[in-house]
């Protein structure tokens, strides 16, 4: 822990907020551990909400995805954004106090919900869930002013390899506060939970994944998986798909449409994202050799696969759709795909701060295998729900929890080995990022918030 304090002190001494991703990442790892323990407790403890029959497994799965999306996974994404945006736009759109507030609210939200899970009383759980989701809502409110500052001072060139796609998440993430409050108020309504989950996936996490994928492959790696002249129309197609999907979810909630079309659009949204990122180009560049982050590559390739499977099962099971078509695909879009993309991005960014040369970096295939195991084990109950329901609750819990336990140990080991580096090995300005607007260093200037 002393190494962590030294690192934070190093940030403060140079008068910048560079490196705050370290604190947000540590907070995300801590809350992800709390999340996993809480999930296992719910299924195996005698007074666990699912084991005691207070919550159905489906309802708890949706609540869990919502908590993870706005909690610890969002903390990873915000950490990446806070660190990278100053180098892209050549100014600092936020102050350290704002970041501390976001970090504390994120940690508090997950901790409060975890306490409600441990208590085991359904009414208390709903009350604690409302408080926790309100904390997540306030973290987004703290971002409103920095987002407005970013839009007023953004610096984007026509040749930028990410373009406007890099700040689109700043538009949609502002809606997170309303989504969180809605889910907290109507957490006992399964239809409201479905709406919350899919609006979170469509409006928030689809743009975030799109931006991080482009930032990594197009800007950081210079793979040019999408040429700059194709960026605009691909972003427009994805944006239209997001709007159509979101509108269908809202009218489905108000029972103004049958569920068949929204179910199709759920898979179509995922498939559209998967096709827009040019998966064949990612495969070609990966096979060409050299260093790359396998965690991001595998997560990206899972997107079109899950989207295709969703539409395939929608076609063959249209009259009686299986869980995968309307729930499992969304679950996988968040865990493990969004988790893989955000943590992969953070790990690359951290190695940039360590100024570790490319030839000395590992591709990270062992961690990527955990993502593949997670995708398979999580898909099982959604594809074969009738068989899965006949298994004992503890065996079902073990099957689903297995990849989470593997991920827990992997994150803990990475935290110990990599995130808290030896004194002096970490640099305030990461390699590569100090060159994209060379010779300007955004931390030579004061925050413009």
C-alpha positions as CSV (number, residue, x, y, z in Angstrom):
1,X,0.0,0.0,0.0
2,X,2.9,2.3,0.6
3,X,3.9,2.1,-3.1
4,X,0.4,3.2,-4.0
5,X,0.7,6.2,-1.6
6,X,4.1,7.1,-3.2
7,X,2.6,7.0,-6.6
8,X,-0.3,9.3,-5.7
9,X,2.2,11.6,-4.0
10,X,4.2,11.6,-7.2
11,X,1.1,12.8,-9.1
12,X,0.4,15.6,-6.6
13,X,4.0,16.8,-6.6
14,X,3.9,17.5,-10.3
15,X,0.6,19.3,-9.9
16,X,-1.4,17.1,-12.4
17,X,-4.1,14.5,-12.4
18,X,-2.2,12.2,-14.7
19,X,-2.3,8.7,-13.3
20,X,-5.6,9.0,-11.5
21,X,-6.6,5.9,-13.5
22,X,-4.4,4.0,-10.9
23,X,-6.8,5.0,-8.1
24,X,-9.9,4.3,-10.1
25,X,-8.5,1.0,-11.2
26,X,-7.7,0.0,-7.7
27,X,-11.2,1.0,-6.7
28,X,-12.7,-1.0,-9.5
29,X,-10.7,-4.1,-8.6
30,X,-11.8,-3.8,-5.0
31,X,-15.5,-3.3,-5.9
32,X,-15.3,-6.2,-8.4
33,X,-14.1,-8.5,-5.6
34,X,-17.1,-7.2,-3.5
35,X,-19.4,-7.8,-6.4
36,X,-18.2,-11.4,-6.9
37,X,-18.4,-12.3,-3.2
38,X,-21.9,-10.8,-3.1
39,X,-23.0,-12.7,-6.1
40,X,-21.8,-16.0,-4.7
41,X,-23.3,-15.2,-1.3
42,X,-26.7,-14.7,-2.8
43,X,-26.7,-18.2,-4.3
44,X,-25.0,-20.3,-1.7
45,X,-25.7,-18.7,1.7
46,X,-28.7,-20.0,3.7
47,X,-30.1,-16.4,3.8
48,X,-28.9,-15.5,0.3
49,X,-31.7,-13.7,-1.6
50,X,-31.8,-16.3,-4.5
51,X,-31.1,-19.3,-2.3
52,X,-34.0,-18.3,0.0
53,X,-36.3,-17.7,-2.9
54,X,-36.6,-13.9,-2.4
55,X,-35.2,-13.2,-5.8
56,X,-35.4,-15.3,-9.0
57,X,-32.0,-16.0,-10.6
58,X,-33.0,-14.0,-13.7
59,X,-34.0,-11.0,-11.7
60,X,-30.8,-11.1,-9.7
61,X,-28.7,-11.6,-12.9
62,X,-30.3,-8.4,-14.4
63,X,-29.7,-6.4,-11.2
64,X,-26.1,-7.7,-11.1
65,X,-25.4,-6.6,-14.7
66,X,-26.9,-3.1,-13.9
67,X,-24.7,-2.8,-10.8
68,X,-21.6,-3.9,-12.6
69,X,-22.3,-1.6,-15.6
70,X,-22.6,1.5,-13.5
71,X,-20.2,0.5,-10.8
72,X,-16.8,-1.2,-11.1
73,X,-16.7,-1.7,-14.9
74,X,-17.6,2.0,-15.3
75,X,-14.7,2.8,-13.0
76,X,-12.3,1.1,-15.4
77,X,-13.7,3.1,-18.3
78,X,-13.6,6.4,-16.5
79,X,-10.1,5.8,-15.4
80,X,-9.0,5.3,-19.0
81,X,-10.9,8.4,-20.2
82,X,-9.6,10.6,-17.5
83,X,-6.0,9.7,-18.3
84,X,-6.1,9.8,-22.1
85,X,-8.4,12.7,-22.9
86,X,-5.9,15.4,-21.9
87,X,-3.4,14.1,-24.3
88,X,-5.9,13.9,-27.2
89,X,-7.4,17.3,-26.7
90,X,-4.4,19.1,-25.2
91,X,-6.2,20.4,-22.1
92,X,-7.5,19.1,-18.8
93,X,-11.3,19.3,-18.6
94,X,-11.7,18.3,-15.0
95,X,-10.2,18.8,-11.5
96,X,-8.8,16.3,-9.2
97,X,-11.6,16.9,-6.6
98,X,-14.2,15.9,-9.2
99,X,-12.4,12.6,-9.9
100,X,-12.1,11.9,-6.2
101,X,-15.9,12.4,-5.8
102,X,-16.6,10.1,-8.7
103,X,-14.3,7.4,-7.3
104,X,-15.9,7.7,-3.8
105,X,-19.4,7.6,-5.1
106,X,-18.7,4.5,-7.2
107,X,-17.1,2.7,-4.3
108,X,-19.9,3.7,-1.9
109,X,-22.6,2.6,-4.3
110,X,-21.3,-0.9,-4.6
111,X,-20.5,-1.2,-0.9
112,X,-24.0,-0.2,0.1
113,X,-25.7,-2.6,-2.2
114,X,-23.3,-5.4,-1.0
115,X,-24.4,-4.7,2.6
116,X,-28.0,-5.0,1.5
117,X,-27.2,-8.4,0.0
118,X,-25.5,-9.7,3.1
119,X,-28.4,-8.7,5.4
120,X,-30.6,-10.9,3.3
121,X,-33.9,-9.1,3.9
122,X,-35.6,-8.4,0.5
123,X,-37.2,-5.1,1.6
124,X,-33.9,-3.8,3.1
125,X,-32.1,-5.0,-0.1
126,X,-34.4,-2.9,-2.3
127,X,-33.9,0.1,0.0
128,X,-30.1,-0.3,-0.1
129,X,-30.2,-0.9,-3.8
130,X,-32.0,2.5,-4.3
131,X,-29.4,4.2,-2.2
132,X,-26.5,2.5,-4.1
133,X,-28.0,3.3,-7.5
134,X,-28.5,6.9,-6.3
135,X,-24.7,7.0,-5.6
136,X,-24.0,5.8,-9.1
137,X,-26.4,8.5,-10.4
138,X,-24.5,11.2,-8.5
139,X,-21.2,10.0,-10.0
140,X,-22.6,10.9,-13.4
141,X,-23.9,14.2,-12.2
142,X,-20.3,15.1,-11.1
143,X,-19.3,14.4,-14.7
144,X,-21.8,16.9,-16.3
145,X,-19.6,20.0,-15.9
146,X,-16.3,18.3,-17.1
147,X,-18.3,16.9,-20.1
148,X,-19.5,20.4,-21.0
149,X,-16.0,21.7,-20.7
150,X,-14.7,19.0,-22.9
151,X,-17.2,19.9,-25.7
152,X,-16.4,23.6,-25.5
153,X,-12.6,23.0,-25.8
154,X,-12.3,19.8,-27.8
155,X,-9.6,19.7,-30.4
156,X,-10.2,17.2,-33.2
157,X,-8.5,17.1,-36.6
158,X,-10.1,15.6,-39.8
159,X,-7.2,13.1,-39.8
160,X,-7.9,12.0,-36.2
161,X,-8.0,8.1,-36.2
162,X,-10.9,8.1,-33.7
163,X,-12.7,11.3,-34.6
164,X,-15.9,12.4,-33.0
165,X,-16.5,8.7,-31.9
166,X,-14.0,9.3,-29.0
167,X,-16.3,11.8,-27.3
168,X,-19.7,10.4,-28.2
169,X,-19.8,8.4,-24.9
170,X,-19.6,11.7,-23.1
171,X,-23.0,12.6,-24.6
172,X,-24.8,9.3,-23.7
173,X,-23.1,8.8,-20.4
174,X,-24.9,11.9,-19.1
175,X,-28.1,9.8,-19.3
176,X,-26.6,7.4,-16.7
177,X,-28.0,9.4,-13.8
178,X,-31.6,9.0,-15.0
179,X,-31.1,5.3,-15.8
180,X,-29.7,4.6,-12.3
181,X,-32.5,6.5,-10.5
182,X,-35.1,4.7,-12.6
183,X,-33.7,1.3,-11.9
184,X,-33.4,2.0,-8.1
185,X,-37.0,3.2,-7.9
186,X,-38.5,0.3,-9.9
187,X,-36.1,-2.5,-8.9
188,X,-38.9,-4.9,-8.0
189,X,-40.4,-4.6,-11.5
190,X,-38.8,-7.1,-13.9
191,X,-39.9,-5.2,-17.0
192,X,-38.3,-2.0,-15.6
193,X,-35.1,-3.9,-15.0
194,X,-35.0,-5.2,-18.5
195,X,-35.5,-1.7,-19.8
196,X,-32.7,-0.3,-17.6
197,X,-30.3,-3.1,-18.6
198,X,-30.8,-2.7,-22.3
199,X,-30.7,1.1,-22.2
200,X,-27.4,0.8,-20.3
201,X,-26.1,-1.5,-23.0
202,X,-27.3,0.5,-25.9
203,X,-26.9,4.1,-24.8
204,X,-23.9,3.8,-22.6
205,X,-21.8,0.7,-23.2
206,X,-22.1,0.4,-26.9
207,X,-20.6,3.9,-27.5
208,X,-17.9,3.3,-24.8
209,X,-16.8,0.0,-26.4
210,X,-16.8,1.6,-29.9
211,X,-14.7,4.5,-28.6
212,X,-12.2,2.3,-26.7
213,X,-11.8,-0.1,-29.6
214,X,-11.1,2.7,-32.0
215,X,-8.8,4.4,-29.6
216,X,-6.8,1.2,-29.1
217,X,-6.6,-0.2,-32.6
218,X,-6.7,3.0,-34.7
219,X,-4.8,5.5,-32.5
220,X,-2.7,3.5,-30.0
221,X,-1.7,0.6,-32.3
222,X,-2.0,2.3,-35.7
223,X,-3.7,-0.8,-37.1
224,X,-6.2,1.3,-39.0
225,X,-8.9,-1.3,-38.7
226,X,-11.2,1.5,-39.9
227,X,-9.9,4.2,-42.3
228,X,-10.6,7.8,-41.4
229,X,-12.9,8.2,-44.4
230,X,-15.1,5.4,-43.1
231,X,-15.3,6.5,-39.5
232,X,-18.2,9.0,-40.0
233,X,-20.6,6.7,-41.8
234,X,-19.9,3.7,-39.6
235,X,-20.5,5.8,-36.5
236,X,-23.8,7.1,-38.1
237,X,-24.9,3.5,-38.8
238,X,-24.1,2.5,-35.2
239,X,-25.8,5.6,-33.8
240,X,-29.0,5.0,-35.8
241,X,-29.0,1.4,-34.6
242,X,-28.6,2.5,-31.0
243,X,-31.6,5.0,-31.3
244,X,-33.8,2.4,-33.0
245,X,-33.0,-0.2,-30.4
246,X,-33.5,2.2,-27.5
247,X,-36.8,3.4,-28.9
248,X,-38.0,-0.2,-29.2
249,X,-37.1,-0.9,-25.6
250,X,-39.1,2.0,-24.4
251,X,-42.2,1.2,-26.3
252,X,-41.9,-2.5,-25.3
253,X,-41.8,-1.3,-21.6
254,X,-45.1,0.6,-22.2
255,X,-46.5,-2.5,-23.9
256,X,-47.0,-0.8,-27.3
257,X,-45.3,-3.5,-29.3
258,X,-44.8,-7.2,-29.2
259,X,-41.5,-8.5,-27.9
260,X,-40.4,-10.2,-31.1
261,X,-39.0,-7.1,-32.8
262,X,-37.2,-5.7,-29.7
263,X,-35.7,-9.1,-29.2
264,X,-34.4,-9.1,-32.7
265,X,-33.0,-5.6,-32.3
266,X,-31.1,-6.6,-29.2
267,X,-29.1,-9.1,-31.2
268,X,-28.9,-6.7,-34.2
269,X,-27.4,-3.9,-32.0
270,X,-24.6,-6.3,-30.9
271,X,-24.0,-7.6,-34.4
272,X,-23.9,-4.1,-35.8
273,X,-21.2,-3.1,-33.4
274,X,-19.3,-6.4,-34.1
275,X,-19.4,-5.8,-37.9
276,X,-18.6,-2.0,-37.7
277,X,-15.2,-2.8,-36.0
278,X,-14.0,-4.9,-38.9
279,X,-13.3,-8.1,-37.1
280,X,-11.6,-9.6,-40.2
281,X,-9.1,-6.8,-40.1
282,X,-8.4,-7.4,-36.4
283,X,-7.8,-11.1,-37.1
284,X,-5.4,-10.2,-40.0
285,X,-3.3,-7.8,-38.0
286,X,-3.2,-10.2,-35.0
287,X,-2.0,-13.0,-37.1
288,X,0.7,-10.8,-38.6
289,X,2.7,-11.0,-35.4
290,X,4.0,-8.5,-33.0
291,X,2.6,-7.3,-29.7
292,X,-1.1,-6.7,-29.2
293,X,-3.4,-7.0,-26.2
294,X,-5.1,-10.4,-26.6
295,X,-7.7,-9.4,-24.0
296,X,-9.1,-6.7,-26.3
297,X,-8.7,-8.8,-29.4
298,X,-10.7,-11.7,-28.0
299,X,-13.4,-9.5,-26.5
300,X,-13.8,-7.7,-29.8
301,X,-14.2,-11.0,-31.8
302,X,-16.8,-12.2,-29.3
303,X,-19.1,-9.3,-30.2
304,X,-20.0,-10.3,-33.8
305,X,-20.2,-14.0,-32.6
306,X,-22.7,-13.2,-29.9
307,X,-24.7,-10.9,-32.2
308,X,-24.9,-13.6,-34.9
309,X,-25.9,-16.3,-32.4
310,X,-28.6,-14.0,-31.0
311,X,-30.2,-13.5,-34.4
312,X,-29.8,-17.2,-35.3
313,X,-31.6,-18.3,-32.2
314,X,-34.3,-15.6,-32.7
315,X,-35.0,-17.1,-36.1
316,X,-35.2,-20.7,-35.1
317,X,-37.0,-20.1,-31.8
318,X,-39.2,-17.1,-32.8
319,X,-42.3,-18.6,-31.2
320,X,-40.6,-19.5,-27.9
321,X,-37.3,-17.6,-27.7
322,X,-34.7,-18.9,-25.3
323,X,-33.1,-16.7,-22.6
324,X,-30.0,-16.1,-24.7
325,X,-32.0,-14.1,-27.3
326,X,-33.3,-11.4,-24.8
327,X,-31.1,-11.7,-21.8
328,X,-28.0,-13.8,-22.2
329,X,-26.6,-11.8,-25.1
330,X,-26.9,-8.6,-23.0
331,X,-25.2,-10.3,-20.0
332,X,-22.3,-11.3,-22.2
333,X,-22.0,-7.9,-23.8
334,X,-21.2,-6.5,-20.3
335,X,-19.5,-9.6,-18.8
336,X,-17.1,-10.6,-20.2
337,X,-16.9,-8.3,-23.3
338,X,-17.0,-4.8,-21.8
339,X,-14.9,-6.0,-18.9
340,X,-12.3,-7.4,-21.3
341,X,-12.2,-4.2,-23.4
342,X,-11.9,-1.8,-20.5
343,X,-9.4,-3.9,-18.5
344,X,-7.3,-4.6,-21.6
345,X,-7.2,-0.9,-22.4
346,X,-6.2,0.0,-18.8
347,X,-3.4,-2.6,-18.8
348,X,-2.0,-1.3,-22.0
349,X,-2.2,2.3,-20.7
350,X,-0.5,1.3,-17.5
351,X,2.4,-0.3,-19.4
352,X,2.6,3.0,-21.4
353,X,3.0,4.8,-18.1
354,X,5.8,2.3,-17.2
355,X,7.4,3.1,-20.5
356,X,7.7,-0.6,-21.1
357,X,9.0,-1.4,-24.6
358,X,6.7,-3.3,-26.9
359,X,9.0,-6.3,-27.3
360,X,9.0,-6.8,-23.5
361,X,5.2,-6.8,-23.2
362,X,3.1,-10.0,-23.0
363,X,0.0,-10.4,-25.2
364,X,-1.9,-11.7,-22.2
365,X,-3.4,-14.9,-23.6
366,X,-3.9,-16.6,-20.2
367,X,-6.2,-13.8,-19.2
368,X,-8.0,-14.0,-22.6
369,X,-8.6,-17.7,-22.0
370,X,-10.5,-16.7,-18.8
371,X,-12.7,-14.4,-21.0
372,X,-13.4,-17.4,-23.4
373,X,-14.3,-19.7,-20.4
374,X,-16.6,-17.0,-19.0
375,X,-18.4,-16.6,-22.3
376,X,-19.0,-20.4,-22.5
377,X,-20.0,-21.0,-18.9
378,X,-22.3,-17.9,-18.8
379,X,-23.9,-18.9,-22.1
380,X,-24.8,-22.3,-20.8
381,X,-27.8,-21.4,-18.6
382,X,-29.1,-19.0,-21.2
383,X,-28.9,-21.6,-24.0
384,X,-30.0,-24.7,-22.1
385,X,-32.2,-23.2,-19.4
386,X,-34.4,-26.3,-19.0
387,X,-31.4,-28.6,-18.4
388,X,-29.7,-26.0,-16.2
389,X,-32.8,-25.5,-14.0
390,X,-32.8,-29.2,-13.1
391,X,-29.4,-28.9,-11.6
392,X,-28.9,-28.2,-7.9
393,X,-28.7,-24.5,-7.1
394,X,-25.2,-24.8,-5.7
395,X,-23.9,-26.7,-8.8
396,X,-25.5,-24.0,-11.0
397,X,-23.8,-21.4,-8.9
398,X,-20.4,-23.1,-9.3
399,X,-20.7,-23.3,-13.1
400,X,-21.4,-19.6,-13.4
401,X,-19.1,-18.5,-10.6
402,X,-16.1,-20.4,-11.9
403,X,-14.9,-17.8,-14.4
404,X,-15.6,-15.0,-11.9
405,X,-13.4,-16.7,-9.3
406,X,-10.6,-17.1,-11.9
407,X,-11.0,-13.5,-12.8
408,X,-10.8,-12.5,-9.2
409,X,-7.5,-14.2,-8.7
410,X,-6.2,-12.8,-12.0
411,X,-7.1,-9.3,-11.1
412,X,-5.7,-9.6,-7.6
413,X,-2.3,-10.9,-8.9
414,X,-2.2,-8.2,-11.6
415,X,-2.9,-5.6,-8.9
416,X,0.0,-6.9,-6.8
417,X,2.5,-7.4,-9.7
418,X,1.7,-4.6,-12.1
419,X,-0.6,-1.9,-10.8
420,X,1.6,-0.9,-7.8
421,X,5.0,-0.6,-9.5
422,X,8.4,-0.2,-7.9
423,X,9.2,3.3,-6.8
424,X,10.4,5.4,-9.7
425,X,9.3,3.0,-12.5
426,X,6.1,4.9,-13.2
427,X,6.2,8.0,-15.4
428,X,3.6,10.8,-15.3
429,X,3.6,11.1,-19.2
430,X,3.0,7.7,-20.8
431,X,4.9,6.7,-23.9
432,X,3.2,7.2,-27.3
433,X,0.6,9.6,-25.8
434,X,3.1,12.3,-25.4
435,X,3.8,12.2,-29.1
436,X,0.3,12.5,-30.7
437,X,0.3,16.3,-30.2
438,X,4.0,16.7,-29.9
439,X,5.5,18.8,-28.4
440,X,2.6,20.0,-26.3
441,X,2.2,18.5,-22.8
442,X,-1.3,19.2,-21.5
443,X,-0.1,19.1,-18.0
444,X,1.9,22.2,-18.6
445,X,-1.4,24.1,-18.5
446,X,-3.9,24.5,-15.7
447,X,-7.3,22.8,-15.7
448,X,-9.8,24.6,-17.8
449,X,-12.8,23.5,-15.7
